């Protein structure tokens, strides 16, 4: 490399975008499923069966977080907030559902939700990459600081 931008730096915004979109689609699908496919009643009964506290409230909260958080990921909006909340949601899934089943997803284990949590934290703390709405505010703040406002 001769004084140019490293390839990894050039592709980072695109990779973060692709990760963000994949995560968003997955969370939208799971949130939508809890609301419209299996329904909040079935989600509440499942949460109750695995010992989630306040299962009816938790079902609504989790379904809402997954649906709204998934949309936020796709848009790249409020990524530190939604990335962290979705990672905590996945931690709950590990604690209440998947943890005691071991690592492998083929046995109901936690590998998939662990990867989702890690990817959400990556987006929360490294940014959303290209076309993220959060970058609009970051750019505006940097411009304001540069002009001493």
ZIBELVEN-V125199 format. One record per backbone hydrogen bond with DSSP energy under -0.5 kcal/mol. CO is the residue of the C=O (numbers start at 1). NH is the residue of the N-H. If there is no record, write none. Layout:
[[CO & NH] [CO & NH]]
This chain:
[[1 & 3] [6 & 9] [6 & 10] [7 & 11] [8 & 12] [9 & 13] [11 & 15] [12 & 16] [13 & 17] [13 & 130] [14 & 18] [15 & 19] [16 & 20] [17 & 21] [18 & 22] [19 & 23] [20 & 24] [21 & 25] [22 & 26] [23 & 27] [24 & 28] [25 & 29] [26 & 30] [27 & 31] [28 & 32] [29 & 33] [30 & 34] [31 & 35] [32 & 36] [32 & 37] [33 & 37] [33 & 38] [33 & 39] [35 & 40] [38 & 42] [39 & 43] [40 & 44] [41 & 45] [42 & 46] [43 & 47] [44 & 48] [45 & 49] [46 & 50] [47 & 52] [48 & 51] [54 & 58] [55 & 59] [56 & 60] [57 & 61] [58 & 62] [59 & 63] [60 & 64] [61 & 65] [62 & 66] [63 & 67] [64 & 68] [64 & 69] [65 & 69] [66 & 70] [67 & 71] [68 & 72] [69 & 73] [70 & 74] [71 & 75] [72 & 76] [72 & 77] [75 & 133] [76 & 134] [78 & 82] [79 & 83] [80 & 84] [81 & 85] [82 & 86] [83 & 87] [84 & 88] [85 & 89] [86 & 90] [87 & 91] [88 & 92] [89 & 93] [90 & 94] [91 & 95] [92 & 96] [93 & 97] [93 & 98] [94 & 99] [98 & 101] [99 & 102] [102 & 110] [103 & 111] [104 & 107] [104 & 109] [105 & 108] [110 & 114] [111 & 115] [112 & 116] [113 & 117] [114 & 118] [115 & 119] [116 & 120] [117 & 121] [118 & 122] [119 & 123] [120 & 124] [121 & 125] [122 & 126] [123 & 127] [129 & 132] [132 & 135] [133 & 136] [133 & 137] [134 & 138] [135 & 139] [136 & 140] [137 & 141] [138 & 142] [139 & 143] [140 & 144] [141 & 145] [142 & 146] [143 & 147] [144 & 149] [145 & 148]]
